[in-house]
Every structure is written in C-alpha cells, then in structure tokens.
Amino acid sequence: MNAFTAQAVQPRPHDAGTDAAHVDPPDTAHPPRDMLAAAREVVPPATAQADRVDREAAFPEAAFAALRERGLLGAMVPVELGGGGASLETIAAICRVLGGACAATGMIYAMHQIQVACLVAHARGSIWHERLLARIAGEQLLLASATSEQSIGGALRTSGCAVATDGGRFHLVKMAPTISYGAQADVILATARRHAEAPQSDQVLVCVLDGDCTLQCTSGWDTLGMRGTCSNGFRLEARGACEQIVPVPFGEIADATMTPVSHMLWSALWTGIAADAVQRAKAFFQGQARSRPGTLPPSATRLAEAAAMIDTMEARVQMALAHYRQHTPGRSVSADFAFAAEMNGLKTSVSALALEAVQIALLICGMAGYKQGTPFSVGRHLRDLWSAPLMISNDRILTNTASLLLAERSH
C-alpha cells in the first residue's frame, strides 16, 4: 500500500435508496446473553488473521464477520432498541479481549463503540437517531468517525468545513486526512461547523449513511503499526436529511462522552495488547525454568516487573470506569477539572506503561520475541502500541492536564 489512486467508494446497494427516517426498528433482535463470552469466541479467528492483517494492512474481515454473527456491534445499543444494553465496563472488557488477539480488530471495535456511546448518550429522543440505533443492533452496522481535517489536523474541537442546509436537506464536503476503516463503514459520524458563518468551535456531529455519501481516497495507510485499521485519507461528500444532524452541540458530546470514553476503551485495548505480550514472555520464562529445574532464569525480575505493570494498567482502567459511572449521564465534565485530569492521565499513563511492558517482554524473550512467526513474537505488539502515545499526542494531553490542574488548584 505504497500508493493509492483516487477512487470513489460508491454507496452499497442495500442502503442506496434507504431513508433511515422511515426505517422501522427491527421486530426482533438476538443480543448474546453473555457478551464477554461471545467476544472470547471471536478470539480464534481474530488471532488466526492477525499477522496477515498486519502484513497486508488489511481490514480484519473474519473477526468482524464473527463479531456480527454474535450481535456484538450492537452490544451497547439499549435493549429497548434491540441491542444488548451492555455497560461501558463490559465493552472495555471486550476491547481488552480483542486487543490480545488482534490489535486492529480491538481498535476498530473500540472506535465503533465510542460512536455508539455518543449516540446513546446524546441522541436519545431523536426519532431518526433512535431508528439508526435500532438498525445498528438489527443490521450490525459498523460506525466510523471523521473528526480530523486537512489544515486543522487532529484538533477535535475545531472544524473548517461547514454544513450547508437547504429545505430540510444538508450538504457537506470534508477533506479528512484519516478516516479509520472509512471504506468499510456503514455510517460515518463527521464533525463540521454548524453553518458557513459559524466559528470553527461551533460544531455539530452529522450521521452520514454510506448511501448518502461518496468517499474519494486521497492518501494511503502504510504505517508502522495498527495497519489493519485502514485509516486512509478521504474526501467525503455527503447529502441527507437535516434530522441526521445530532441535536446536541458537538462540544458537549466531546466533553461528556467522546473524549472520556475514547480514553477508557483505548486504555483497555492497550492493556489487552500488552497483556498478551507479557503472557508470551511468561510462557518463554516458564520454558526456561523447566529446562533448568531448581534454577530461576535471569529474566525473573523483569517478568515480575512487567506483570506488575499490567496490574497497574488494569487498576487504572477499572478506577476510571467506576468514576465515570458516578457522573450524571450526558453531563459535561469540562467543569470537573479533577475528573478531566484523571481521564487525561489514564490515557497518557496507560499508553506509556503498555509500551514499556512490551519492551520488557521483548527483553525476556530475546531473539525468540524479536523474530516473526514464533510463539513468543512480540514485534507486532510493539509496533501497534507505538500508536498509543500518538493518538492525540501525549505531549498535547499533558499540557492540557497541567492547565486543568492549575485551574483546579485556583478554583
């Protein structure tokens, strides 16, 4: 994937003529009784394809077919809309499980559920969006996000493009440097200015169905890690009904849900990736010990250190989930400086610890971990986790956290 020719991704036939405002919720749905157990059933196909997904920068088709078969794309959709009604704790646990099998599968699943969480928290009461949630559960639709923008970069709370409206219809053109799995998504949630005269910070979130838009690929995704997320650049052009615009300002959505949920689910995923690498190191260590009975291998203290790091990451994730649960649903956390700083600290600390734990695992396994294709290989884990401190730069987050702590202190 060194070069891409610009090409349009055309609407899928089954959605091309569909107006979701007139699609009734499904009569029946079959969410799994134990969603975490169902997610564990996805581990074998996800693991089997992980190296190929990484090598070829390919979307993890087999894993997502298995997730869809088990109704797991609709896991967080409320039960009354046909979904599983899963808690954020359950979704985080699923992300951890999937991350240990295939990082790209886990990351795509996490990003999908972040978008679902935004709709559940902020679009209930909107007939169009509740019908969309029902379709996510009934049809196992995959949601993606388009928040970055050329000339703006990854500044979540800033948009250059604007929604143009006319007679109850909207038109949107967005130049996005990355839309993860954009070509595979059924729905893309895109940020834009409310109208052409709105300031860059006055944003809305638009639900774009694949039948509403064309995507023109503008750049490829030949990266160090997370290659299977297929995060190409696109020119997105969409038309649809104005009711597809989420009625709540995007700033509120970002503060109350998108940012904290992203940090929690990403951290759970990173913990899963690191835990799998440390488990491989543990197996290597145990093999060494069996070959020399009565002698503790020299890597013993390294393994103990790495295992403690995994415990620390898991504890941080669980603490953040518990604190998030205590907040009133839909309430902005901007005014709660301590909580916002905690969410930021979760992301920066877990992303750093995960990398460190895998580096220790590599030292334990030595050449067996350095080589590809061995039971102890951790190169893919290491490369995938180098994305962690870059997905919203840790430097930027730490600067923001310092400002929050200063404001909290003087408040």
Secondary structure, DSSP 4 states (H G I P E B T S, - for coil): -------EEPPPHHHHT--GGGPPPPS-----SSHHHHHHHHHHHHHHHHHHHHHHT---HHHHHHHHHTTGGGTTS-GGGTS----HHHHHHHHHHHHHH-HHHHHHHHHHHHHHHHHHHH-TT-HHHHHHHHHHHHH-PPEEEE--BTTTBT-TT----B-EEETTEEEEEEEES--TTTTT-SEEEEEEESSTTS-TT-EEEEEEEGGGEEEEEEE----SS-GGG---EEEEEEEEEGGGB-SS-HHHHIIIIIHHHHHHHHHHHHHHHHHHHHHHHHHHHHHHHHHSTT---TTHHHHHHHHHHHHHHHHHHHHHHHHHHTSPTT---TT-HHHHHHHHHHHHHHHHHHHHHHHHHHHHHTHHHHSTTSTT--HHHHHHHTTTTTTTTHHHHHHHHHHHHHHHHH-
